[in-house]
Amino acid sequence: MVKFVKTNDIRKMTTEEMNKKIEELKVELFDLRMKQATGNLDKPHKIDVLRKTIARIKTVLNEKDGSEN
């Protein structure tokens, strides 16, 4: 289920939790793309929401990596 994740909630996650969440979202994104290809996707905006959520998590991961130096 596609759900918007707030940045503050992402910042509270550990690195391991973020990596796990990214993997889960990528699987869900793949499923949505397959539904879109077959014409069974009801709400195409879910793909955009997932892509942006993945990018948001990756941004926070990069911020954490940069602050540790």
Protein Blocks (a to p, Z undefined) as FASTA:
>chain_A
ZZdddfklmmmpcfklmmmmmmmmmmmmmmmmmmmmnopafblmlmmmmmmmmmmmmmmm
mmmmmmmZZ
